[in-house]
Every structure is written in C-alpha cells, then in structure tokens.
Amino acid sequence: MTTYKEIFGKYVKNYSSDPSSDAEGQVWYNSTSGTFKSVVAGAAWSSGSPVITAREGLAGFGLQTAAIAAGGETTVAVANTESYNGSGWSNVANMNTANRGIAGCGTQTAGVVFGGFPANTNTEKWNGTSWTASGALNTGRFSLGGAGSQTSALAFGGSPGVKSDVEAFNGTSWTSVTSLNTGRVGLKGAGSVNTAVLVFGGFTSSPPTVISGATESWNGTAWTTVNSLNTARYALAGSGIQNAALAFGGNSPASTAATESWDGTNWSTVPSMGTARAGLAGAGTQTAALAFAGTIPGISNLTEEYNFSSSIITAAAWASGGNLPAGRSALRGAGTQTAALGFGGYTPPGSLPSTTATFKYDGSAWTTTGSLNTARIYGGPSSAGSQTAALYFGGATAIPTPTDATKSNATESFNGSTWSTLPATMNTIRLAMGGSGTQTSALAFGGGVSPNSTATTATESYNGSTWTSVNSMNTGRRYTAGCGTQTAALAAGGGPVTGVEEWDGTNWTAGGNFNTGRPNSGALCGIQTSALMGGGGSGGTPVGGASELYDGTSWVTSPTMATARYNIGAASASASNASMGFGGSNYTTSTEEFTGEILTNNVKTITTS
C-alpha cells in the first residue's frame, strides 16, 4: 500500500493552528479542530486599482501584471493609453489617432491595435514607449475582434453590417485569409499567434440583434466550429490562448458578469466578476486575467483581477474608521493607523476659523487630548512624528488675509498628553507647507509666504532645538504634502505643481508626476520609495477620492477613497500599505484606513464526502 509520504514526499504534519507556508496539496492535521486540512487551488475575481480614464470600446493586451489599455470612448473617441504594473495604472504616450471600437493584441512592450469607429483601417504599433502608424487593414471595420502578437496578429469580424472577413498581420501588412464560418460583431478572441486562435461570442444580425455564443477555432488555414459558450453574449472580453482561454462580461442582452473557462474542448462556468459590464477590455491568461473599464451601464473605470491559484486575495482597499469628534479641514496628523494624532485646522463656519483641539486614535475611535497652545491651520507637517512625540510648526492663526498677517513661525511639541511651545522658530514664516521626519529630526519645505501666500522653495531642517535653512526645492509649491524622513523625504503636489520632488539629505531632485493632478494635497503617507496619496483637489474641487501609489519612480492608480476631499490629515506608516486619512474639505469627520493587498492560503478541511 502506497503511503502519503511516498506520494507527496512529506509526512502528514501536526499543527495547533493552520500554517501559512505549506504548498498546494500538502496535508496536515489541525490538533485544535481535530481535522485534516490542505491548501487547494480555486478561482476568484478580486478588485484592482481603477483605470485613470473611464471608457468603453477600448483595446487591451498584455498580462495581468503588465497590461496596456488603449483608446476607447468617454463621450467621444480618445487616444489615451495606460499601463498596468499589477498594482495600478499610469498614463503613457497617447495613440496617434483617437479611436474607439478597436481591437488589439500583444504584450506591454510590443502591441498592436487596429480598426475602429467610424469604420477605419487604422493600425498602430506600440513599442512600450510610443505608437507608430503601420500597414492599414484591407477592410475598414469597428467592433471587431483580434488575437495574436505584434508580428503575428489576426483581425476578424466586425461592422458595418455583420462581417466574417479575417485578416492576418505579419508586423508590416495585412493579408486576407479564410473567413469565419459565422460573421459576427462585438466578438472576442484568444491566442498568442495568428495561426492558432479561438473566436467566441458576438451578435450575428442587427437589427434585431441575435446574440451568439458560437466558438470557432483557427489552425492557420481553416475555421472549425466547436462547442459554444454557455452564456451567449457580445461586447465581452477575453484572455488566454487557443486551448486555454477565458471569456468574461458582455451583453446577454443586459450586462453580465458571467465568466467561462475553455479547456480546448468545452466552456465551463467559473466564478463571475464582481460587477457586470460590457464594452470592457481584457488581458492576461486563462488563470491570471485582467478585466478593465467598460459600461455598467454608465462608463466605468473599474478593474478586476481573476486568479486560479492556491491563494485567497484580499484586494487593497480604503475602509471606514471611527469618525472624528468634530469636523475640520486643513488639520494635520502624526502617528500610524492604530496610533494616530490629529490636531489644529479649520472648524465649520459659524465658529472660530481655527482650533487648538487635538485628538488621539487607537485604531477604532478618537478621543480628545491636550490642546495646542496656538490655534492654527495649514501648519506642518502633513504627516510626521508619532502619537506620543509629535511636532507642529508654521501655519496661520486664522484664514489668511491678502497681506498674510496671520502667518506663524512657532513650533510646538507633543509628549503624549500636552503641547509645549518651543523656543525654536522657523526662519521662513509660511503656511501650507510639507513636512517629514520625527519630533527631533524634521524637515519643512515649500509653502506660501508673504505677500499673498506666494509659493516658496525654502527648506529647513530641525535637530530638536533649532531650525537651519538648507538647499531649496527646485520648484516653489504651496498646499504640498510630505512624508518620509529628514534625509529621505518626498514632497508631493502643491499648487500649481502636480509632480513630486525627492530629498536625499542634501538636495532635491524631480520625481514622477501624478496621473491625476492635485495641486491641493490629499493625505500623503508612507516613505519616499513607497508612498500613497489619497484624495486631494484641483482649483478647490476634490478629485473624487482618487488615490495613487508611488514606488520611488512613478505613480499608479490605487483604490479610491469613499469620501472625496482635500486638506486631509494623515497618519503615516513605514510603508504605504497601512495608512489613514481623516477630516478634510467640507469639514468632514470621516476617517478612512488603507490596507494593501493581502495573500492567504486557501485552506480547506478534508472530508470523506
């Protein structure tokens, strides 16, 4: 009799709690529950970071962790191109021609798109940096399908009318090949080369629309009709290759979230997307796919990731925390997600324009603690220090007047219960600056100075007793946000600037620009090489809660805050995956906590059934 050890190469282990490191298929005994358990693979969709420009009728190609979204329609055709790195989207070079109803295929660094509305023959190739016009299709069309690579692509079906035409691309020109058995519009395909492609879905007449689940397989010479989709649909998305494909979303006739997996012979129903939609794009493989944009109805910026794996993915997200005892804007913060401090700021109209109130957060609720000695708004830092050792500097004692007579250069320190006014004063009197560091090792940068809150480049370093002027920023900015340390700081946003600067302890250098401009800063948390900006605004208008992650080089989209706002208090973490923002414009009391993506083993109890 063969033993488990002989089959798997390991003995059955005994644990009092489920381990986190055992491989798929490994069996163990949980002595607490008295059961045998194992890690098994399963399929599921999880939320991803939203695309920057919500749209439909776009092209998508690449992998789940390295994808491209190109073109599409908002209310008009757009040329926007975005790149996905597995965490979020960033803007890259636009297409040469705004286009919608297009198809595409290839990789993140070598893709091709073709066709579009109104019926055209446009073809553009992507090299990872820019688009180049290439050989035209022989037959202009839109709502077509595509599959393959940049040098071996296939275009099929489409409109006007209901086309069955198929063309093969060799990287330079298109050649007509054998037509589909069933002409269709709004169909999709899968395949890595133009000699091995699977085509599925679409509609076969219009009007009235006859929705199809027809599936055809191409061997480079002829089309073979194979088993149909279980859910007939059009305007769907797909991923994978000829004998291992995934179909998801579409109209059937209403928007559907249905997902099906193809094994080379049959389609099988697998877990549905979280949100039904059509006109979306897809990328990736059968076991690791990406679905993005589309209509719900209404233009969507949603992204979802499909995984068949032994891990359960809990998507990164903002979640509601305990509300502040009182609403305020332009407040400041320090500490961490489970031990935060909020202080100062505007209070609602009808009361004093600024406040001394200070609140502590324990991870679930805020409580009142010792007040500031001087009521202030727009002071520094944006986020630095800890709940028991915080620093507040600069700012204004009231709503700034045209002469800026209310600015302050005072410094106060907090010991966990009370604030103390320190002898040290800043060399440059200003408000709306950024800050970083700790109570005894801080940095102040940017802000507004007299007259009329002119943006400044001034930077000062604090050693626990005195402020010292150091090398200035490259660009003056006010309403900026800061995070990091005294020797590795990040300054983000600040009117009229939308990018960042990085401080190395001696000099400032330019970093990457936001994908969504926000001259009025949001909640900036983390460190110089792993930062999160939540919310913010432009021209006094919130950016819809849009958030972005920074890796030390570039920004990508991140899950959106529930409450759109700017002038937010922030509590930083050592990295961006456990951050928080509170208060802000419109004197909100809302607190939101950000948690990064979490992977856990898909543990199942073994039974005899």
JOZIDA-V420187 format. One record per helix or strand. SS is the DSSP state (h for helix, s for strand). FROM is the first residue (numbers start at 0). LEN is the number of residues. Records with the same first field share a line. If there is no record, write none. Layout:
SS = FROM-LEN  FROM-LEN
This chain:
h = 3-5  584-3
s = 12-3  26-4  34-5  41-7  55-1  58-5  65-5  72-1  76-1  80-4  88-4  99-1  102-5  109-5  116-1  119-1  122-4  130-3  140-2  144-5  151-5  158-1  165-4  173-4  184-1  187-6  195-5  202-1  210-1  214-4  222-4  233-1  236-5  243-5  250-1  254-1  258-4  266-4  277-1  280-4  287-5  294-1  298-1  302-7  310-4  316-4  327-2  331-5  338-5  345-2  357-4  365-4  376-1  379-1  382-1  385-1  388-5  395-1  406-1  410-4  418-3  430-1  433-5  440-5  447-2  453-2  458-4  466-4  477-1  480-4  488-4  494-1  498-5  507-6  519-1  522-5  529-5  536-2  540-2  546-4  554-4  568-3  577-5  590-5  597-4  602-3
